[in-house]
Amino acid sequence: MTEQVAAFTDTYLPTVNGVTYTIKSWRDRWNREDGWMDVVYPDSEGHSPDAGEYPVRSVPFPFYEGFRVGAPQIPDAVENADVIHAHTAFALGLASLRLARAEDKPLVASYHTPTAEYAEYISPSQTLAGGLQKLSKRYERWFYDRADLVITPSEPTRRHLTDVVGVDTPVRVVSNGIDIEQFRPVDPTDFRDRYDLSGTLVGYTGRHGYEKELDQILAAAEGLDATVVFGGDGPARSDLEREARRRDVDARFLGFLDREEMPAFYSALDVFTFPSPVETQGLVALEANACGTPVVGVNDGALAETVDDGVTGYHFERGDVTGFREGIQQALADHERLSENCLARRDRVSIDNAVDRLASLYDNVS
C-alpha cells in the first residue's frame, strides 16, 4: 500500500486556481485517511508553509501574471517517498523526474494544462505561435513518456494526450473531484445583498484569460434581461469591462472571492456560463452543479464531457453566439429540472471518489 507521496507543482501558490485546489484537496484527504503527501512548490510572499509544504526558490513567470516558476530543487525531506507525483511538466516537474530516477521510485504525472494553447501569450505572431505549439507538444510528449503513469481529469483530455500529443505511456482518467461538503446549495440572499445583485444572474468565475474566450459571455448576454457576474481576475479583465460597456451589458466584476464565498456565488447564479475551449476538466462547472446551478458550456475540450447536455446544462458550438444565447435561455426556462439533476449527481464528483481512484493507481505502479 502506498503511504508516502511527494507532489511537485509549479502552480500551488499564490493563486488558488484549479490545480492548486486539486492538489490541496487531494493532500488533505490523503493525509487524513491514507498516509502522508508532501508538496514541493514555488516560494511566494504572504504564505507560511504548513507541515509537509516545501517551498523552493522562484521567479515570476513573465508571460502570465500571478504564476511563478520554481527552481528544479529537491528538498531532502521528500526523498523517502513511495511515489513521486508531478503536477507539472516544467521546472519542478523536471525535479520530480530526477528524484524518481535517483530513488528508483515510480513517477506519476498529472496533465492539468494543455500548454500549447498558451503559445499566443508569448508569441508576437501567429507564425511563431504555431512553431511554439509544435515545440510544446514535442516537449510534453518527451516528458510524459518518461513517467510510469499519466493521469488526466477527463476522457477528452486523455484522448488529446494520446491522439494529438502522441504520448505512449499508459494514461488513466481521475476526476479532480470537489468537496461536496463545501459546495452545496446555500441561501444566496446575503451574497446578493453584499454585492448589490438582483434579478436574473448569469456568470462565471475563474481566471480571466484570453484563451478562455470570456467575451463570448458578453456577446451572448446582449439583449438578455440578465446581469452578468464575473468572479476572479486576470489579464483579460480590462478588455472585458470595455466590451461590456460597448455592448451595454449589465456586467459586474467582483474580483477574487474568498473560497468560503464560492457556494453562495454559485447558488446566487441562475446559470453558470463557460465558453472556454481549453479546459482539461472545468472544475468550476462541477462546483456550480454541486450547488444546484446548471451550466451552459462550449461543446469543445473537456466541457464536452463535464456538461451533460440536457441533464446538467446545455452545450453550444464554439463561436456560435446565437447558440450560446439560446442555451442560456433554455437553461433559465428549464432551471428547476436541471438543478434537481445536478444535485442528484453530487456524490459522483466528490473528492473521496477521486482519491480512492488515485490510491488504487498509486498501488498499481509502486
C-alpha positions, 0 to 999 in steps of 0.5 A: 500500500502506498503511504508516502507521496511527494507532489511537485507543482509549479502552480500551488501558490499564490493563486488558488486556481484549479490545480492548486485546489486539486492538489490541496484537496487531494493532500488533505484527504490523503493525509487524513485517511491514507498516509502522508503527501508532501508538496514541493512548490514555488516560494511566494510572499504572504504564505507560511508553509504548513507541515509537509509544504516545501517551498523552493526558490522562484521567479515570476513567470513573465508571460502570465501574471500571478504564476511563478516558476520554481527552481528544479530543487529537491528538498531532502525531506521528500526523498523517502517517498513511495511515489513521486507525483508531478503536477507539472511538466516544467521546472519542478516537474523536471525535479520530480523526474530526477528524484524518481530516477535517483530513488528508483521510485515510480513517477506519476504525472498529472496533465492539468494544462494543455500548454500549447494553447498558451503559445499566443501569450508569448508569441508576437505572431501567429507564425511563431505561435504555431512553431511554439505549439509544435515545440510544446507538444514535442516537449510534453510528449518527451516528458510524459513518456518518461513517467510510469503513469499519466493521469488526466481529469477527463476522457477528452483530455486523455484522448488529446494526450494520446491522439494529438500529443502522441504520448505512449505511456499508459494514461488513466482518467481521475476526476479532480473531484470537489468537496461536496461538503463545501459546495452545496446549495446555500441561501444566496440572499446575503451574497446578493445583498453584499454585492448589490445583485438582483434579478436574473444572474448569469456568470462565471468565475475563474481566471480571466484569460484570453484563451478562455474566450470570456467575451463570448459571455458578453456577446451572448448576454446582449439583449438578455434581461440578465446581469452578468457576474464575473468572479476572479481576475486576470489579464483579460479583465480590462478588455472585458469591462470595455466590451461590456460597456460597448455592448451595454451589458449589465456586467459586474466584476467582483474580483477574487472571492474568498473560497468560503464565498464560492457556494453562495456565488454559485447558488446566487447564479441562475446559470453558470456560463463557460465558453472556454475551449481549453479546459482539461476538466472545468472544475468550476462547472462541477462546483456550480452543479454541486450547488444546484446551478446548471451550466451552459458550456462550449461543446469543445475540450473537456466541457464536452464531457463535464456538461451533460447536455440536457441533464446538467446544462446545455452545450453550444458550438464554439463561436456560435453566439446565437447558440450560446444565447439560446442555451442560456435561455433554455437553461433559465426556462428549464432551471428547476429540472436541471438543478434537481439533476445536478444535485442528484449527481453530487456524490459522483464528483466528490473528492473521496471518489477521486482519491480512492481512484488515485490510491488504487493507481498509486498501488498499481505502479509502486 
